[in-house]
Structures are given as structure tokens and as C-alpha cells.
Amino acid sequence: MKKTIALVALILAAIFAVSCSGKKSEVPDGMKLASDPKAASYTLYVPESWTVDMQTSSTRAYCSKEDRSSVMVMTGETENTDTPVRAWWESGLSELRALYPDFEIAAEGEKVKLGGADAEKYVYSGTFDGTKFKYTQVAAVKKGVIYILTYGAPEDKWESHVEEVEKMIENFRFSK
């Protein structure tokens, strides 16, 4: 009887050890894969409750039909593999100023990481079609490609998703 109990305990311990040491899911808790692994050279996870509405080499997801706060990842070739993110940012400023007459920069060039690569973070706002929007853009250059993750929301909803977006940035990965 003691041998049977010891054997059962040993088997249960082995099962427990295997289940604990097994490879964990790569998908972070409370999130789902948003990017298309066959088309995108990166991996983007978004909260499970968000809706993914574009999966090509670019990815876009939004919070809900009532709250169109969204995240988008776009990529583009750079002229030079050493092109700094700052040059990309400065080249687009005139377009942002034309789109938003009240364009305002809240934060510019904060050093962060995106998928382990050096990146820069920009926060800005502007009014479009009567609604004030706020944006965060995190951009990194890797192997001659610029990766731009943009979070945008009406200004009154922007703060409510900042933690979710930080988790998206934290779990962003390059796949190629």
C-alpha cells in the first residue's frame, strides 16, 4: 500500500514537473495575435477584446465599435540602413502640420525599445473634422526597414488605453 501511494505521488510529481517545465504559450496573457505571420515581418499582440481589421504587411486593430481608439503598425523601406528615426520624424512634420492646423507635440524623441531594437517615441495631438485626437508613435529601423507603431484615439479616450498600448509595445517582436 505504501509503495502504491509512493508510486502515485511520484507519477503526480512527474506530471506536475512536465506541465510546469513545458514551453509556455508565446501569446501574452489577455492578448491575441493581431499580425499575420505570413505577411508581416513583426509580431503584434493586442488585447483579446480588441478587433483586428487589417492583417497584411501592415496591421490595424481597434478597441470597439463605440471606441475607435486604434493601433496600427506600418513598415517602409529606408533609403539607407543607417537612416535614423529622427530623420523619418522630421520628414513627416510638414504633413502633420498641414493635416492638423492645431498640431502640437507633447513628447519628442524619447528613447525606448521596440522588439528589442532602439526606437524613438513621439506623442502629438491635433484636431481633425472637429475632434481632437492624440497619438503616440514608436518607430525603429531594423535591417533597412522602418517599423512604425501608431496609437491614436480621441483625446478624451487616449489615457484609458495607454497601459494596453504599453503592453503591446513591450510584447512587440521582429520575426524576420
C-alpha positions in Angstrom: 0.0 0.0 0.0 2.8 2.4 0.9 4.6 1.5 -2.3 1.4 2.3 -4.3 0.9 5.6 -2.6 4.6 6.5 -3.2 4.3 5.4 -6.8 1.1 7.6 -7.4 2.8 10.5 -5.7 5.9 10.1 -7.9 3.7 9.9 -11.0 1.8 13.0 -10.0 5.1 14.8 -9.2 6.4 13.9 -12.7 3.2 15.1 -14.4 3.4 18.3 -12.5 7.0 18.8 -13.3 6.4 18.2 -17.0 3.4 20.6 -17.1 5.4 23.3 -15.3 8.5 23.0 -17.5 6.7 22.7 -20.8 7.1 25.6 -23.3 4.7 28.4 -22.3 2.5 30.0 -24.9 4.1 32.9 -26.7 0.9 34.9 -26.6 0.9 37.2 -23.5 -2.0 36.8 -21.0 -5.1 38.7 -22.0 -3.8 39.3 -25.6 -4.2 37.8 -29.0 -2.1 37.7 -32.2 -3.0 40.6 -34.5 -0.3 40.5 -37.2 -0.3 38.0 -40.0 2.8 35.8 -39.5 2.8 35.0 -43.3 2.7 38.7 -44.4 4.3 40.8 -41.6 7.9 40.8 -40.5 6.9 41.5 -37.0 4.6 40.1 -34.3 1.9 42.4 -32.7 -0.4 41.3 -29.9 -3.4 43.3 -28.9 -5.9 42.9 -26.0 -8.3 40.0 -26.6 -11.3 42.4 -26.6 -9.9 44.5 -29.5 -11.0 43.9 -33.1 -8.3 43.2 -35.7 -9.4 44.8 -39.0 -6.3 44.6 -41.2 -3.7 41.9 -41.5 -1.3 42.4 -44.3 2.2 43.6 -44.1 0.5 46.3 -42.0 -1.7 45.6 -39.1 -4.6 47.6 -37.6 -6.8 46.9 -34.6 -9.3 49.0 -32.7 -10.9 48.9 -29.3 -14.6 48.6 -30.1 -17.3 49.9 -32.4 -18.1 52.5 -29.7 -14.5 53.4 -29.0 -12.4 53.6 -32.2 -9.1 54.0 -30.4 -6.7 52.1 -32.6 -3.2 50.8 -33.1 -1.6 50.4 -36.4 1.8 49.0 -37.4 3.3 50.1 -40.8 6.6 49.4 -42.4 8.6 51.1 -45.0 11.9 50.8 -46.8 14.5 53.4 -45.8 17.0 54.9 -48.3 19.9 53.9 -46.1 20.2 51.2 -43.5 21.6 53.8 -41.1 18.7 56.2 -41.5 17.9 57.5 -38.1 14.3 57.5 -36.8 14.7 61.3 -36.2 15.1 61.8 -40.0 11.8 59.9 -40.6 10.0 62.0 -38.0 11.3 65.3 -39.3 10.4 64.4 -42.9 6.8 63.9 -41.9 6.3 67.0 -39.7 5.1 69.3 -42.6 2.4 66.7 -43.5 1.2 66.6 -39.8 1.1 70.4 -39.6 -0.9 70.5 -42.8 -3.4 67.8 -41.6 -3.8 69.3 -38.1 -3.9 73.2 -38.0 -3.5 73.0 -34.2 -0.8 70.3 -34.3 1.1 70.1 -31.0 4.0 68.0 -30.0 3.8 66.7 -26.4 6.9 64.5 -26.4 9.6 64.1 -29.0 12.3 61.5 -29.4 12.1 59.7 -26.1 14.5 56.7 -26.3 12.6 53.4 -26.0 12.8 49.8 -27.3 10.6 48.2 -29.9 11.1 44.5 -30.3 14.5 44.8 -28.6 15.6 47.5 -31.1 16.5 51.1 -30.3 13.4 53.2 -31.0 12.1 56.7 -30.5 8.7 57.7 -29.1 6.7 60.7 -30.2 3.4 62.0 -28.8 1.3 64.6 -30.5 -2.2 65.9 -30.9 -4.4 67.7 -33.4 -8.0 68.3 -34.3 -9.4 66.6 -37.4 -13.0 67.0 -38.5 -14.0 68.7 -35.2 -12.5 66.0 -33.0 -9.2 66.4 -31.0 -7.0 63.3 -31.4 -3.9 62.3 -29.6 -1.3 59.9 -30.9 1.8 58.0 -29.8 4.2 56.8 -32.4 7.1 54.5 -31.7 9.5 53.9 -34.6 12.6 51.8 -35.1 14.8 51.0 -38.0 15.9 47.4 -38.4 17.7 45.9 -41.5 16.8 48.9 -43.7 13.1 48.8 -42.7 11.4 51.4 -40.6 8.7 50.0 -38.3 6.1 52.5 -37.0 3.6 51.6 -34.3 0.9 54.3 -34.0 -1.7 54.5 -31.3 -4.4 57.1 -31.9 -7.5 58.0 -30.0 -9.9 60.9 -29.4 -8.2 62.9 -26.7 -10.8 62.1 -24.1 -10.3 58.3 -24.6 -6.5 58.3 -25.1 -5.4 57.9 -21.5 -7.8 54.9 -21.0 -5.7 52.7 -23.3 -2.2 53.8 -22.6 -1.4 50.8 -20.4 -2.7 48.4 -23.1 -0.6 50.1 -25.7 2.5 49.9 -23.5 1.9 46.2 -23.2 1.6 45.9 -27.0 4.9 47.8 -27.3 6.5 45.6 -24.6 5.5 42.4 -26.4 6.2 43.6 -30.0 8.7 41.3 -31.8 10.5 41.2 -35.1 10.0 37.9 -36.9 12.3 38.2 -39.9 
